[in-house]
Amino acid sequence: MSTTHVDPPGGHGHPAVPSPAAAALVRCVAVEPAKFAADHWGRSPLLSRAADLPNPHGFTDLLSPADADELLSRRGLRTPFLRVAKDGQLVPAARYTGGGGAGAEIGDQVLDEKVLALYADGATLVLQGLHRTWPALVDLARDLGAAVAQPLQVNAYLTPAGSQGFATHYDTHDVFVLQVDGRKRWRIHPPVLTDPLERQPWGGRADEVSATAEGRPALDVVLEPGDALYLPRGWLHSAQAQESSSLHLTVGIRALTRYALVEELAALAAEDARLRAGLPFGLDLADAEAIEPELTETVEALRDWLLRADPAAVAARLRARVWPAARPAPIRPLAQAEALARLHPDSRVAPRGGLRWQLAPTGDGRVTLRLVDRTLTLPGTCEPALRALLAGEVNRVGDLPGLDDDADRLVLTRRLLREAVLVPA
């Protein structure tokens, strides 16, 4: 039996969404998660006011203005973890970066005095990739990603009073906007292209976007501290800070699409000899009539191949695409090494949060544990203990099922700690 674990929502035999993931989603939407999924996810915007969300302190626990100052001044930030925009255009990085000084001979470190000058002149600061650099947002990204079963990213936007960082545009990913500080007016218009792919950015439809933005917005609202806004990909938006500076977080959700299946099917189609066949010698590729019979035969060959497509092969390619896009919970290398050195039957361990794994017997008395970047092969006798550990059903090493003695239990646990599959509980 093969088991795949990717922290999915409940249903269809999968475990229910774990409580930290449920809590992460609930703090972003003022409706029940099931209603959000049915009525808004990928369909329509949702405005959630602070009074209707379970966040007594708004979103300042995730990233406050003081935290943003800390990042900009004392953390040795480098590009591309900061972008700067002014009057709808990106400011060249050379205008706010420079050398890191003695012992940090790099040329692209963010210089706080240059950032100050740009911000004071009305530029918007975009702190990027905070799901990799700021602890509270590392946790939010992991938990919210588990709730929506999609990879995501977190950026912060700091906008001076009265300023607008970017012109009306659309994103090719869904977003949650979390207003942390200040007030910002958002104008939302319907899509000019429904469900755009990443290869279909708004710049290719700039005239349509501008024309649509001239019309009456579907939503014209000022976000206050603690408010949240969900926007599906493709919805046009622009935002302007009001009487004071504004700080908001944007959680970008890179939703998987059916086109991803098409891309993987097309890649696998290279296995079909008919589809690898060359076109006739001397064929005029600019002549539609000459191309037609070749196109017809190709479509027939592709249809025949698609009817034989192996779902397992497609799933393997999707796994290679999706699993690396979301990092599991951070580990503490020093504490992990100490736990290895002190491991004994009374030690307690837990599965690493957010870990992607797939467990399956090999048919030769062994079992494989597939992780994001490697596969571990272990004796088949380890399978009951592996399943119990990865499901979080036991956490005392001496209680692991299916193994004869504590020595075997310690060997297995030590291997999984070293491979960062488990962490000290």
DRENDO-1510 file (C-alpha; in Angstrom, 1 decimal, always signed):
<recs>
REC; n; res; u; v; w
REC; 1; MET; +0.0; +0.0; +0.0 .
REC; 2; SER; +1.3; +3.4; -1.0 .
REC; 3; THR; +0.6; +6.5; +1.2 .
REC; 4; THR; +1.1; +10.0; +0.1 .
REC; 5; HIS; +1.1; +12.8; +2.6 .
REC; 6; VAL; +0.9; +16.5; +1.5 .
REC; 7; ASP; -1.2; +18.1; +4.3 .
REC; 8; PRO; -4.4; +18.2; +2.1 .
REC; 9; PRO; -7.8; +19.3; +3.3 .
REC; 10; GLY; -10.1; +16.6; +4.6 .
REC; 11; GLY; -12.3; +14.4; +2.5 .
REC; 12; HIS; -11.8; +11.5; +0.0 .
REC; 13; GLY; -10.0; +9.5; +2.7 .
REC; 14; HIS; -7.5; +12.3; +3.6 .
REC; 15; PRO; -7.1; +13.5; +7.2 .
REC; 16; ALA; -8.9; +16.6; +8.1 .
REC; 17; VAL; -7.1; +19.9; +7.9 .
REC; 18; PRO; -4.8; +20.2; +10.9 .
REC; 19; SER; -5.9; +22.7; +13.5 .
REC; 20; PRO; -3.0; +25.2; +12.9 .
REC; 21; ALA; -3.9; +25.2; +9.2 .
REC; 22; ALA; -7.6; +25.8; +9.9 .
REC; 23; ALA; -6.7; +28.6; +12.3 .
REC; 24; ALA; -4.5; +30.3; +9.6 .
REC; 25; LEU; -7.3; +30.3; +7.1 .
REC; 26; VAL; -9.9; +31.4; +9.7 .
REC; 27; ARG; -7.9; +34.5; +10.5 .
REC; 28; CYS; -8.0; +35.6; +6.9 .
REC; 29; VAL; -11.7; +35.1; +6.0 .
REC; 30; ALA; -14.8; +36.1; +7.8 .
REC; 31; VAL; -16.9; +33.2; +6.5 .
REC; 32; GLU; -16.8; +29.4; +7.2 .
REC; 33; PRO; -14.0; +27.7; +5.3 .
REC; 34; ALA; -16.5; +25.5; +3.5 .
REC; 35; LYS; -18.4; +28.6; +2.3 .
REC; 36; PHE; -15.2; +30.4; +1.3 .
REC; 37; ALA; -14.2; +27.3; -0.8 .
REC; 38; ALA; -17.6; +27.1; -2.4 .
REC; 39; ASP; -18.4; +30.7; -3.0 .
REC; 40; HIS; -15.2; +32.6; -3.3 .
REC; 41; TRP; -12.1; +30.5; -3.9 .
REC; 42; GLY; -11.1; +31.2; -7.5 .
REC; 43; ARG; -14.4; +32.9; -8.1 .
REC; 44; SER; -15.0; +36.2; -6.4 .
REC; 45; PRO; -13.4; +38.7; -4.0 .
REC; 46; LEU; -14.2; +38.6; -0.3 .
REC; 47; LEU; -13.8; +41.5; +2.1 .
REC; 48; SER; -13.5; +40.5; +5.7 .
REC; 49; ARG; -13.6; +43.3; +8.3 .
REC; 50; ALA; -11.4; +43.2; +11.5 .
REC; 51; ALA; -14.5; +43.0; +13.7 .
REC; 52; ASP; -15.5; +39.7; +12.0 .
REC; 53; LEU; -12.1; +38.1; +12.3 .
REC; 54; PRO; -10.6; +36.3; +15.4 .
REC; 55; ASN; -7.6; +38.6; +15.6 .
REC; 56; PRO; -7.7; +40.8; +18.6 .
REC; 57; HIS; -4.5; +42.5; +17.6 .
REC; 58; GLY; -5.0; +42.5; +13.9 .
REC; 59; PHE; -2.0; +41.3; +12.0 .
REC; 60; THR; +0.7; +43.1; +13.9 .
REC; 61; ASP; +1.9; +39.8; +15.4 .
REC; 62; LEU; +2.9; +38.7; +11.8 .
REC; 63; LEU; +4.9; +41.8; +10.9 .
REC; 64; SER; +4.7; +45.2; +12.5 .
REC; 65; PRO; +6.1; +48.6; +11.2 .
REC; 66; ALA; +8.9; +48.2; +13.8 .
REC; 67; ASP; +9.6; +44.7; +12.4 .
REC; 68; ALA; +9.8; +46.1; +8.9 .
REC; 69; ASP; +12.3; +48.7; +10.1 .
REC; 70; GLU; +14.3; +45.9; +11.7 .
REC; 71; LEU; +14.5; +44.1; +8.4 .
REC; 72; LEU; +15.4; +47.2; +6.4 .
REC; 73; SER; +18.1; +48.4; +8.8 .
REC; 74; ARG; +19.7; +45.5; +10.9 .
REC; 75; ARG; +19.3; +42.2; +9.0 .
REC; 76; GLY; +21.7; +42.6; +6.1 .
REC; 77; LEU; +18.8; +42.4; +3.6 .
REC; 78; ARG; +19.8; +41.9; -0.1 .
REC; 79; THR; +18.1; +41.9; -3.4 .
REC; 80; PRO; +15.7; +40.4; -4.5 .
REC; 81; PHE; +14.3; +40.5; -0.9 .
REC; 82; LEU; +13.5; +44.2; -1.5 .
REC; 83; ARG; +11.9; +45.9; -4.4 .
REC; 84; VAL; +11.1; +49.7; -4.6 .
REC; 85; ALA; +8.4; +51.2; -6.8 .
REC; 86; LYS; +7.7; +54.8; -7.6 .
REC; 87; ASP; +4.9; +56.2; -9.9 .
REC; 88; GLY; +4.0; +52.7; -11.1 .
REC; 89; GLN; +7.6; +51.8; -12.1 .
REC; 90; LEU; +10.3; +49.7; -10.4 .
REC; 91; VAL; +13.3; +51.7; -9.1 .
REC; 92; PRO; +16.7; +50.2; -10.3 .
REC; 93; ALA; +18.2; +48.2; -7.4 .
REC; 94; ALA; +21.5; +50.2; -7.8 .
REC; 95; ARG; +19.7; +53.2; -6.3 .
REC; 96; TYR; +19.2; +51.6; -2.9 .
REC; 97; THR; +21.9; +48.9; -2.6 .
REC; 98; GLY; +25.7; +48.9; -2.2 .
REC; 99; GLY; +28.6; +47.3; -0.5 .
REC; 100; GLY; +28.2; +45.5; +2.8 .
REC; 101; GLY; +31.3; +46.8; +4.4 .
REC; 102; ALA; +34.2; +44.9; +6.0 .
REC; 103; GLY; +33.7; +41.2; +6.2 .
REC; 104; ALA; +30.7; +41.3; +3.8 .
REC; 105; GLU; +32.2; +42.0; +0.4 .
REC; 106; ILE; +29.0; +42.0; -1.5 .
REC; 107; GLY; +27.6; +44.7; -3.8 .
REC; 108; ASP; +23.8; +44.3; -3.4 .
REC; 109; GLN; +23.1; +44.9; +0.3 .
REC; 110; VAL; +20.2; +47.2; +1.1 .
REC; 111; LEU; +21.4; +50.5; +2.4 .
REC; 112; ASP; +19.0; +52.0; +4.9 .
REC; 113; GLU; +19.9; +55.7; +4.2 .
REC; 114; LYS; +19.1; +55.2; +0.5 .
REC; 115; VAL; +15.8; +53.4; +1.3 .
REC; 116; LEU; +14.9; +56.4; +3.6 .
REC; 117; ALA; +15.4; +58.9; +0.8 .
REC; 118; LEU; +13.3; +57.0; -1.6 .
REC; 119; TYR; +10.5; +56.3; +0.9 .
REC; 120; ALA; +10.4; +59.9; +2.0 .
REC; 121; ASP; +10.0; +60.8; -1.6 .
REC; 122; GLY; +6.9; +58.7; -2.0 .
REC; 123; ALA; +8.2; +55.3; -3.1 .
REC; 124; THR; +6.6; +52.0; -2.0 .
REC; 125; LEU; +8.9; +49.4; -0.4 .
REC; 126; VAL; +8.1; +45.8; -1.2 .
REC; 127; LEU; +9.7; +43.3; +1.2 .
REC; 128; GLN; +9.7; +40.0; -0.7 .
REC; 129; GLY; +9.9; +36.3; +0.3 .
REC; 130; LEU; +9.1; +36.9; +3.9 .
REC; 131; HIS; +7.8; +33.3; +4.1 .
REC; 132; ARG; +11.5; +32.4; +4.1 .
REC; 133; THR; +13.0; +35.2; +6.3 .
REC; 134; TRP; +10.6; +36.3; +9.1 .
REC; 135; PRO; +9.6; +33.6; +11.7 .
REC; 136; ALA; +5.9; +34.5; +12.1 .
REC; 137; LEU; +5.4; +34.5; +8.4 .
REC; 138; VAL; +7.3; +31.3; +7.9 .
REC; 139; ASP; +4.8; +29.7; +10.2 .
REC; 140; LEU; +1.8; +31.4; +8.6 .
REC; 141; ALA; +2.9; +30.3; +5.1 .
REC; 142; ARG; +3.3; +26.7; +6.2 .
REC; 143; ASP; -0.1; +26.6; +8.0 .
REC; 144; LEU; -2.1; +28.5; +5.4 .
REC; 145; GLY; -0.4; +26.5; +2.6 .
REC; 146; ALA; -1.6; +23.4; +4.3 .
REC; 147; ALA; -5.2; +24.8; +4.5 .
REC; 148; VAL; -5.4; +25.6; +0.8 .
REC; 149; ALA; -3.1; +22.7; -0.3 .
REC; 150; GLN; -1.2; +25.1; -2.6 .
REC; 151; PRO; +2.3; +26.6; -2.4 .
REC; 152; LEU; +2.3; +30.3; -1.5 .
REC; 153; GLN; +4.6; +33.3; -0.8 .
REC; 154; VAL; +4.3; +36.4; +1.4 .
REC; 155; ASN; +5.3; +40.0; +0.6 .
REC; 156; ALA; +4.9; +43.2; +2.6 .
REC; 157; TYR; +4.1; +46.6; +1.0 .
REC; 158; LEU; +5.0; +49.8; +2.8 .
REC; 159; THR; +3.5; +52.8; +1.2 .
REC; 160; PRO; +3.9; +56.5; +2.2 .
REC; 161; ALA; +0.8; +58.6; +2.9 .
REC; 162; GLY; -1.1; +59.4; -0.3 .
REC; 163; SER; +1.1; +57.2; -2.5 .
REC; 164; GLN; +0.3; +54.4; -4.9 .
REC; 165; GLY; +3.0; +51.9; -5.7 .
REC; 166; PHE; +1.6; +50.3; -8.8 .
REC; 167; ALA; -0.9; +51.1; -11.5 .
REC; 168; THR; -4.1; +49.0; -12.0 .
REC; 169; HIS; -3.0; +45.5; -12.8 .
REC; 170; TYR; -3.9; +41.9; -12.2 .
REC; 171; ASP; -1.9; +39.0; -10.6 .
REC; 172; THR; -1.6; +35.5; -12.0 .
REC; 173; HIS; -2.1; +34.1; -8.5 .
REC; 174; ASP; -4.8; +34.4; -5.9 .
REC; 175; VAL; -4.0; +36.7; -3.0 .
REC; 176; PHE; -5.0; +37.4; +0.6 .
REC; 177; VAL; -4.4; +41.1; +1.5 .
REC; 178; LEU; -3.9; +41.6; +5.2 .
REC; 179; GLN; -3.9; +45.2; +6.3 .
REC; 180; VAL; -1.5; +45.6; +9.2 .
REC; 181; ASP; -1.2; +49.4; +9.7 .
REC; 182; GLY; -2.7; +52.6; +8.3 .
REC; 183; ARG; -5.5; +52.8; +5.8 .
REC; 184; LYS; -5.4; +51.9; +2.1 .
REC; 185; ARG; -8.1; +52.4; -0.6 .
REC; 186; TRP; -8.6; +49.5; -3.0 .
REC; 187; ARG; -10.4; +49.7; -6.3 .
REC; 188; ILE; -11.3; +46.3; -7.7 .
REC; 189; HIS; -12.5; +45.6; -11.3 .
REC; 190; PRO; -13.6; +42.3; -12.9 .
REC; 191; PRO; -11.0; +40.4; -15.0 .
REC; 192; VAL; -10.2; +41.1; -18.6 .
REC; 193; LEU; -8.9; +37.5; -18.7 .
REC; 194; THR; -10.4; +34.9; -16.5 .
REC; 195; ASP; -8.0; +32.7; -14.6 .
REC; 196; PRO; -4.8; +33.9; -16.3 .
REC; 197; LEU; -1.8; +31.6; -16.2 .
REC; 198; GLU; +1.7; +32.8; -15.2 .
REC; 199; ARG; +2.6; +33.1; -18.8 .
REC; 200; GLN; -0.3; +35.5; -19.3 .
REC; 201; PRO; +0.7; +38.6; -17.3 .
REC; 202; TRP; -1.3; +41.8; -17.4 .
REC; 203; GLY; +1.3; +43.7; -19.4 .
REC; 204; GLY; +0.2; +41.8; -22.5 .
REC; 205; ARG; -3.3; +43.3; -22.1 .
REC; 206; ALA; -2.3; +46.7; -20.8 .
REC; 207; ASP; -4.9; +48.5; -23.0 .
REC; 208; GLU; -7.7; +46.3; -21.9 .
REC; 209; VAL; -6.7; +46.7; -18.3 .
REC; 210; SER; -6.5; +50.5; -18.6 .
REC; 211; ALA; -9.9; +50.7; -20.3 .
REC; 212; THR; -11.6; +48.5; -17.7 .
REC; 213; ALA; -10.1; +50.5; -14.9 .
REC; 214; GLU; -11.8; +53.6; -16.2 .
REC; 215; GLY; -15.2; +51.9; -15.5 .
REC; 216; ARG; -17.1; +51.5; -12.3 .
REC; 217; PRO; -15.3; +49.3; -9.9 .
REC; 218; ALA; -16.9; +46.1; -8.6 .
REC; 219; LEU; -15.5; +47.0; -5.1 .
REC; 220; ASP; -14.2; +50.4; -3.9 .
REC; 221; VAL; -13.2; +50.0; -0.2 .
REC; 222; VAL; -10.7; +51.4; +2.3 .
REC; 223; LEU; -9.0; +48.7; +4.3 .
REC; 224; GLU; -8.5; +49.5; +8.0 .
REC; 225; PRO; -5.9; +47.8; +10.3 .
REC; 226; GLY; -7.0; +44.2; +10.8 .
REC; 227; ASP; -9.1; +44.0; +7.7 .
REC; 228; ALA; -8.5; +41.2; +5.1 .
REC; 229; LEU; -9.3; +41.0; +1.4 .
REC; 230; TYR; -9.2; +37.9; -0.8 .
REC; 231; LEU; -8.8; +38.4; -4.6 .
REC; 232; PRO; -8.8; +35.6; -7.1 .
REC; 233; ARG; -6.2; +35.7; -9.9 .
REC; 234; GLY; -7.1; +38.0; -12.8 .
REC; 235; TRP; -9.1; +40.5; -10.8 .
REC; 236; LEU; -7.9; +44.0; -11.5 .
REC; 237; HIS; -6.8; +46.1; -8.6 .
REC; 238; SER; -5.0; +49.3; -7.5 .
REC; 239; ALA; -4.3; +50.5; -4.0 .
REC; 240; GLN; -3.5; +53.9; -2.5 .
REC; 241; ALA; -2.5; +54.8; +1.0 .
REC; 242; GLN; -4.7; +57.4; +2.7 .
REC; 243; GLU; -3.8; +60.1; +5.2 .
REC; 244; SER; -1.0; +58.1; +6.8 .
REC; 245; SER; +1.5; +55.5; +5.7 .
REC; 246; SER; +0.3; +52.0; +5.1 .
REC; 247; LEU; +1.7; +48.5; +5.7 .
REC; 248; HIS; -0.1; +45.4; +4.3 .
REC; 249; LEU; +0.9; +41.8; +3.7 .
REC; 250; THR; +0.1; +40.0; +0.5 .
REC; 251; VAL; -0.1; +36.3; +0.6 .
REC; 252; GLY; +0.2; +35.0; -3.0 .
REC; 253; ILE; -1.2; +31.5; -3.6 .
REC; 254; ARG; +0.2; +29.9; -6.7 .
REC; 255; ALA; -2.8; +27.7; -7.5 .
REC; 256; LEU; -2.4; +24.7; -9.7 .
REC; 257; THR; -4.4; +24.5; -12.8 .
REC; 258; ARG; -5.6; +22.0; -15.4 .
REC; 259; TYR; -3.0; +23.5; -17.7 .
REC; 260; ALA; -0.4; +22.1; -15.4 .
REC; 261; LEU; -1.8; +18.7; -16.3 .
REC; 262; VAL; -1.6; +19.6; -19.9 .
REC; 263; GLU; +2.0; +20.6; -19.6 .
REC; 264; GLU; +3.0; +17.3; -17.9 .
REC; 265; LEU; +1.0; +15.2; -20.4 .
REC; 266; ALA; +2.8; +17.0; -23.2 .
REC; 267; ALA; +6.1; +16.3; -21.6 .
REC; 268; LEU; +5.3; +12.6; -21.3 .
REC; 269; ALA; +4.0; +12.4; -24.9 .
REC; 270; ALA; +7.6; +12.4; -26.0 .
REC; 271; GLU; +7.5; +8.7; -25.2 .
REC; 272; ASP; +5.2; +8.1; -28.2 .
REC; 273; ALA; +7.1; +7.2; -31.4 .
REC; 274; ARG; +4.4; +8.6; -33.6 .
REC; 275; LEU; +4.6; +11.9; -31.9 .
REC; 276; ARG; +8.4; +12.0; -32.3 .
REC; 277; ALA; +8.3; +11.3; -36.0 .
REC; 278; GLY; +9.7; +14.1; -38.2 .
REC; 279; LEU; +7.6; +16.1; -40.6 .
REC; 280; PRO; +7.9; +15.3; -44.4 .
REC; 281; PHE; +11.0; +16.5; -46.2 .
REC; 282; GLY; +10.4; +19.9; -47.8 .
REC; 283; LEU; +7.1; +20.6; -46.1 .
REC; 284; ASP; +6.2; +24.3; -46.3 .
REC; 285; LEU; +5.5; +25.1; -42.7 .
REC; 286; ALA; +3.8; +28.4; -43.6 .
REC; 287; ASP; +1.2; +26.7; -45.8 .
REC; 288; ALA; -1.9; +25.9; -43.9 .
REC; 289; GLU; -3.1; +23.4; -46.5 .
REC; 290; ALA; +0.2; +21.6; -46.5 .
REC; 291; ILE; +0.2; +21.5; -42.7 .
REC; 292; GLU; -3.4; +20.2; -42.4 .
REC; 293; PRO; -2.9; +16.5; -43.0 .
REC; 294; GLU; +0.1; +16.5; -40.7 .
REC; 295; LEU; -1.9; +18.3; -38.0 .
REC; 296; THR; -4.7; +15.8; -38.4 .
REC; 297; GLU; -2.4; +12.8; -38.0 .
REC; 298; THR; -0.7; +14.4; -35.1 .
REC; 299; VAL; -4.0; +15.1; -33.3 .
REC; 300; GLU; -5.0; +11.5; -33.8 .
REC; 301; ALA; -1.7; +10.2; -32.5 .
REC; 302; LEU; -1.9; +12.5; -29.5 .
REC; 303; ARG; -5.5; +11.4; -28.8 .
REC; 304; ASP; -4.5; +7.8; -28.9 .
REC; 305; TRP; -1.6; +8.4; -26.6 .
REC; 306; LEU; -3.7; +10.4; -24.1 .
REC; 307; LEU; -6.2; +7.6; -23.8 .
REC; 308; ARG; -3.3; +5.4; -22.6 .
REC; 309; ALA; -1.8; +8.1; -20.3 .
REC; 310; ASP; -0.6; +6.7; -16.9 .
REC; 311; PRO; -2.0; +8.7; -14.0 .
REC; 312; ALA; +0.9; +7.5; -11.8 .
REC; 313; ALA; +3.4; +9.0; -14.3 .
REC; 314; VAL; +1.5; +12.3; -14.4 .
REC; 315; ALA; +1.3; +12.3; -10.6 .
REC; 316; ALA; +5.1; +11.7; -10.3 .
REC; 317; ARG; +5.8; +14.7; -12.5 .
REC; 318; LEU; +3.4; +16.9; -10.6 .
REC; 319; ARG; +5.0; +15.8; -7.3 .
REC; 320; ALA; +8.4; +16.9; -8.7 .
REC; 321; ARG; +6.9; +20.3; -9.5 .
REC; 322; VAL; +4.8; +20.9; -6.4 .
REC; 323; TRP; +6.7; +19.4; -3.5 .
REC; 324; PRO; +9.8; +21.6; -3.7 .
REC; 325; ALA; +7.6; +24.8; -3.9 .
REC; 326; ALA; +6.7; +24.6; -0.1 .
REC; 327; ARG; +9.3; +24.3; +2.6 .
REC; 328; PRO; +8.5; +22.2; +5.7 .
REC; 329; ALA; +8.9; +23.7; +9.1 .
REC; 330; PRO; +12.4; +24.9; +10.0 .
REC; 331; ILE; +14.6; +22.7; +12.0 .
REC; 332; ARG; +17.3; +23.7; +14.5 .
REC; 333; PRO; +20.5; +21.9; +13.3 .
REC; 334; LEU; +22.3; +22.3; +16.7 .
REC; 335; ALA; +19.3; +21.1; +18.7 .
REC; 336; GLN; +18.8; +18.3; +16.2 .
REC; 337; ALA; +22.4; +17.1; +16.5 .
REC; 338; GLU; +22.1; +17.2; +20.3 .
REC; 339; ALA; +19.0; +15.1; +20.2 .
REC; 340; LEU; +20.8; +12.5; +18.1 .
REC; 341; ALA; +23.6; +12.3; +20.6 .
REC; 342; ARG; +21.3; +11.9; +23.6 .
REC; 343; LEU; +18.6; +9.6; +22.0 .
REC; 344; HIS; +17.3; +6.9; +24.3 .
REC; 345; PRO; +14.0; +4.8; +24.5 .
REC; 346; ASP; +12.3; +7.5; +26.6 .
REC; 347; SER; +13.1; +10.3; +24.1 .
REC; 348; ARG; +10.1; +11.9; +22.4 .
REC; 349; VAL; +10.0; +12.8; +18.7 .
REC; 350; ALA; +7.5; +14.2; +16.3 .
REC; 351; PRO; +7.1; +14.4; +12.5 .
REC; 352; ARG; +8.6; +17.6; +11.0 .
REC; 353; GLY; +5.7; +20.0; +10.3 .
REC; 354; GLY; +4.7; +20.5; +6.7 .
REC; 355; LEU; +6.8; +17.6; +5.5 .
REC; 356; ARG; +5.8; +16.1; +2.1 .
REC; 357; TRP; +6.3; +12.3; +2.0 .
REC; 358; GLN; +5.1; +9.1; +0.3 .
REC; 359; LEU; +5.5; +5.7; +1.8 .
REC; 360; ALA; +5.3; +2.5; -0.2 .
REC; 361; PRO; +6.5; -1.2; -0.1 .
REC; 362; THR; +9.0; -2.1; -2.8 .
REC; 363; GLY; +7.9; -5.7; -3.2 .
REC; 364; ASP; +11.2; -7.2; -2.2 .
REC; 365; GLY; +10.7; -7.0; +1.6 .
REC; 366; ARG; +11.7; -3.3; +1.9 .
REC; 367; VAL; +9.8; +0.0; +2.1 .
REC; 368; THR; +10.6; +3.3; +0.5 .
REC; 369; LEU; +10.0; +6.7; +2.1 .
REC; 370; ARG; +10.0; +9.3; -0.7 .
REC; 371; LEU; +10.8; +12.9; +0.4 .
REC; 372; VAL; +11.1; +16.1; -1.6 .
REC; 373; ASP; +14.7; +15.6; -2.7 .
REC; 374; ARG; +15.6; +12.0; -1.9 .
REC; 375; THR; +14.2; +8.5; -1.3 .
REC; 376; LEU; +15.1; +6.4; +1.8 .
REC; 377; THR; +15.0; +2.6; +1.5 .
REC; 378; LEU; +14.4; +0.8; +4.8 .
REC; 379; PRO; +13.6; -2.8; +5.9 .
REC; 380; GLY; +10.0; -3.7; +5.5 .
REC; 381; THR; +9.8; -4.5; +9.3 .
REC; 382; CYS; +10.1; -0.7; +9.8 .
REC; 383; GLU; +6.8; +0.1; +8.0 .
REC; 384; PRO; +4.4; +0.0; +11.1 .
REC; 385; ALA; +6.8; +2.2; +13.1 .
REC; 386; LEU; +7.2; +4.6; +10.1 .
REC; 387; ARG; +3.5; +5.0; +9.7 .
REC; 388; ALA; +3.0; +5.6; +13.4 .
REC; 389; LEU; +5.8; +8.1; +13.6 .
REC; 390; LEU; +4.8; +10.1; +10.4 .
REC; 391; ALA; +1.1; +10.1; +11.5 .
REC; 392; GLY; +2.1; +11.5; +14.9 .
REC; 393; GLU; +0.4; +8.6; +16.7 .
REC; 394; VAL; +3.3; +7.9; +19.0 .
REC; 395; ASN; +6.2; +10.1; +20.1 .
REC; 396; ARG; +8.1; +8.0; +22.6 .
REC; 397; VAL; +10.8; +6.0; +20.9 .
REC; 398; GLY; +10.4; +2.9; +23.1 .
REC; 399; ASP; +6.7; +2.7; +22.1 .
REC; 400; LEU; +7.3; +2.3; +18.3 .
REC; 401; PRO; +5.3; -0.7; +17.0 .
REC; 402; GLY; +6.5; -3.6; +14.8 .
REC; 403; LEU; +10.1; -3.7; +15.9 .
REC; 404; ASP; +11.6; -6.3; +18.2 .
REC; 405; ASP; +13.7; -4.3; +20.6 .
REC; 406; ASP; +14.7; -0.8; +21.6 .
REC; 407; ALA; +18.0; -1.1; +19.7 .
REC; 408; ASP; +16.1; -1.3; +16.4 .
REC; 409; ARG; +13.8; +1.5; +17.4 .
REC; 410; LEU; +16.8; +3.7; +18.2 .
REC; 411; VAL; +18.4; +2.9; +14.9 .
REC; 412; LEU; +15.3; +3.9; +12.9 .
REC; 413; THR; +14.6; +7.0; +15.0 .
REC; 414; ARG; +18.3; +8.1; +14.7 .
REC; 415; ARG; +18.1; +7.7; +10.9 .
REC; 416; LEU; +14.9; +9.8; +10.7 .
REC; 417; LEU; +16.3; +12.5; +12.9 .
REC; 418; ARG; +19.4; +12.7; +10.8 .
REC; 419; GLU; +17.4; +12.9; +7.6 .
REC; 420; ALA; +15.2; +15.8; +9.2 .
REC; 421; VAL; +12.1; +13.7; +8.9 .
REC; 422; LEU; +11.6; +13.8; +12.7 .
REC; 423; VAL; +12.3; +16.5; +15.2 .
REC; 424; PRO; +12.7; +16.4; +19.0 .
REC; 425; ALA; +9.2; +16.7; +20.6 .
</recs>
